[in-house]
């Protein structure tokens, strides 16, 4: 079934300079909203950004039935705008929704919603090399009921915010062996709000101890690296790119997948497998060159400078010739249209709609 999208434009338009503002603080002028009721999506609209009215009984406020995505649009060298890997984000969104018992959004509606919104707010896409428009599609359960149940009503929304560097300096991270982010059979691979809420306390403890983020370990042995707070974890040990395999407890990162693809094409050896913190300690102790970095939509490639394991801190390789910077540059070049997009990752908007 076709879902028409109506558009109501803000009467006065003004792009705010957001470069010095914290990530995600300033929304663009419009947002997308659609309601799910009686088994279908309705009232799909792009409208001026505004607050929501929700019943205090809305199920999302009590039981965490919420799912979101994080994606980006980029200004290309030729002046056009592209939305990066919209298909893969859609597929992940759909899987997350299924895990949280939420209704799917038809692919056409998802793509049209983001297309129309980004097109309308295209002046907000930063033109600077380190800038992008962060796009946040999300769904919340809105049925008003205090008893726990699968909601029969939802809102699907998309908001955007100009983004620059998420982390402004190389990170100090702490291997977390006490608290866990996800366990087998849990929701680790879904991009649902609860995963992030549960991570706040251990992350705060790490921050209080002088670290920027945690490196989560598995829930059985508390030894194998899973992912970092806002991104997948990647290591280059003596030029071999190693990242935890997708076991169901970590997020199937779009940036992770893109960097692995780029690395393969560059002839870099890739290993998607278990990696324990003991293996990291051995590599550091044996004088190997260890690069560590996070890969995520918001963070892109976030170099890790220090890894704390127990009471010991280990220094990672962050010199300009590090492999992670080569991968980061190639990814940016694809997004900006500087090199050919051989994988069809860029969903390019027409110049004159
Ligand atoms: C993203 O990278 O898109 C995320 O969802 C991480 C979020 C904490 C900003």
Boltz pocket constraint, residues with backbone or C-beta under 6 A from the ligand:
constraints:
  - pocket:
      binder: B
      contacts: [[A, 69], [A, 70], [A, 71], [A, 229], [A, 230], [A, 231], [A, 296], [A, 297], [A, 298], [A, 299]]
      max_distance: 6.0
